[in-house]
Amino acid sequence: DAMVIQNPRYQVTQFGKPVTLSCSQTLNHNVMYWYQQKSSQAPKLLFHYYDKDFNNEADTPDNFQSRRPNTSFCFLDIRSPGLGDAAMYLCATSRGLGGEADTQYFGPGTRLTVL
Amino acid sequence: AQKITQTQPGMFVQEKEAVTLDCTYDTSDPSYGLFWYKQPSSGEMIFLIYQGSYDQQNATEGRYSLNFQKARKSANLVISASQLGDSAMYFCAMSPGSARQLTFGSGTQLTVLP
């Protein structure tokens, strides 16, 4: 089945130690998104790629970076995680063609713990 | 700017009964899409149903239907014949026609009682 895969599902890191979260998709979608979701809150968009075109949200901290080396993969790098970065990180994809084709399909998420 | 409002933080429903989750939205875009997602405790966001602003008919998908009232700017989700597995957080979201970003509401936690 076509899907969005996130690895690892659970990640524990130490305060200030860089961490990378991975997302891959077999849907061949043009757009890939990264969201941060804290407990009992709605997901918050960090950035997205339309093909190779990177789009950063204005309030995304510089501590968060992303790479998309090819259509299938997208990475979220947190350069110096703080305690406030502990959250669920959700990757999503969409075709990006407008209307119903903008439906976003999510991966299972990576739950990040910062010690 | 777009805004989604879900006024029910928590809802309870008896198994096999129908339940309506409320969603109102605000946008100045003439073209937009409305989405509902389900998020179980495991964390994955599961797409349920889509309604386009120009769609004449209400969207349906199995036990899910969307009660779209454009003049009132509401897009309520109706779940028929509730099942225990429907217990989850439900998010209403909107995407304006000109952009790819989703704006989410604050969510409604649905609990189905046996």
Interface residues (C-beta under 8 A of the other chain):
Chain A: V31 Q37 Q41 A42 P43 L45 H48 Y50 M88 L90 A92 S94 G96 G98 G99 E100 D102 T103 Q104 Y105 F106 G107 P108 G109 R111
Chain B: G33 F35 Y37 S42 G43 E44 M45 I46 F47 Y50 G52 F91 S95 G97 R100 Q101 L102 F104 G105 S106 G107
